[in-house]
Amino acid sequence: MSVKILDNIEAGLAERARRFSRPNGSHWPSKLSAWLVDDENEAAYLAGNCMRALYWTYLGLDATDPSKPNGMMKMDAGNHTESQFLDDYTRHIGFTGERQVECWVRDPRLKWPIHGFMDWRWVLRDEVGFGILDVKSTADYSLKIADGEGFKDSWWLQMCCYHKSSRTELPHMPVKMLKVLWIARGNMNRREFTKHPTDGAVDAAVEAIILRLVELEQRIGLHGEDAPGFCELPPAEFAHKGYDKYPCSYCDFKKKCKANT
């Protein structure tokens, strides 16, 4: 009997996507959200993920709108592109640095730490300190949409955690620069975004992240049944934009959310 190797690839990809999407024991830098202050307009705005989507994700509920199996293939292609870029870049430029640096942000108010890996941390040539780099890859058309938008809020939250972790680990080496490189997988389109944040700005963002994570932990039961908001369904924070619009269009729980709104 002939064995068809590709028969089960879709089921395997779908299962891997389900396992990949559920944090367990730590908060992922890529799944953060926070209320940030817009100094120019003296108002707060929500950056990052919707609390309702995080609530269902952390509870481990089955997605009503799961990512298609080819989403994992796209992620695999992106990971390879990003890794290959760093291989080539570091080989030709010759900067002293570390790849895949483990990142921890711990706070006594949190039951779970924030834990992830920064793509690259390098020693600056002309001054004492580090630069931190994250590489993003995407489909070609997305770069056209992104052109001119600048440093995205979700990147800022993620990079602030890397910044905070580095300062905690190596307090004598300040972080002077955050960079995000955005690369198209199918051509040479690319964008480079840079921030030179102060420690105070980073600390304020991390504090806002922690406050949101405490609320999330309380809702999912990590702080006990007497905690504020225990088992209460959070509001659908971006639904007013439309479920077919970003970020709801990427959510795994659109049908469930509509039924509960």
C-alpha positions, 0 to 999 in steps of 0.5 A: 500500500502506497503511503501518501506523505502529504495526506495529514499535513493540514491536520498537523498544521491545524493542531500546531496552530492550536497549541501555539496560540495558548500561553501557559505559565508566562505572558508573551511579549507579542500578546500584550495590551495597555492603556497608553497616554496620548500626551498631545491630546491628553487622553488614554488609548488602548494599544495591543490586544483586546482583553476579551480575546486574551481572556478566552485565549488564556482560558484555553477555549477552542477558537470559533474562527481558528487560523487556517493551516496555511497560517502556520506555513506563513509563520514558518516562512516568516521565521526562516526569513527573519533568521536568515536576514540576521545571519546575513546581516551579522555576517556582513556588518560584523556587529558584536551582539547576541541572538535570541536573548531571553527576556524576563519581566517580573513583578510581585503583582503578577502571578506569571512573568512576562517571558520571551526572546528578543531577536538581537541585542548588540553593543553600540560602537560609539557609546556605552550601551545596547541597541535592541532589534526585532525583525518582522516579515510579512507578505509584500502587499502589507508593506505598502499598507504599512509604509509611513505608519511608523512604529506600531503600538504593539511593537512598542509594548513588546520592545519596552519589555525587552528594554526593561529586561535588559536594564534589569539584567545589565544595569551598567549598560543602558539601552539607547535604541530600539529598532524594528526591521520590516521585511517583505518575503517575496521581494526586497521591500523593507522598512526600518523604524527606530525609537530612542526612548527614555527609561521613564517612557519605557517604565511607564509603558511597562507599568501600564502593561502590568496593570492590564495583565493583573486585570487579565489574571484576576479575570481568569482566576489566577488571583482566586475567586475573591479577586475583582472581575473573577470570571467576568467576561471583558468588553469587546474593546475593538468591535465598534470598528467592525468585525471585518476590520483590524484587529478583529479580523485577525481574532480567533473568536469573532463568532463567539464575540458576536454572540456575547455582545 
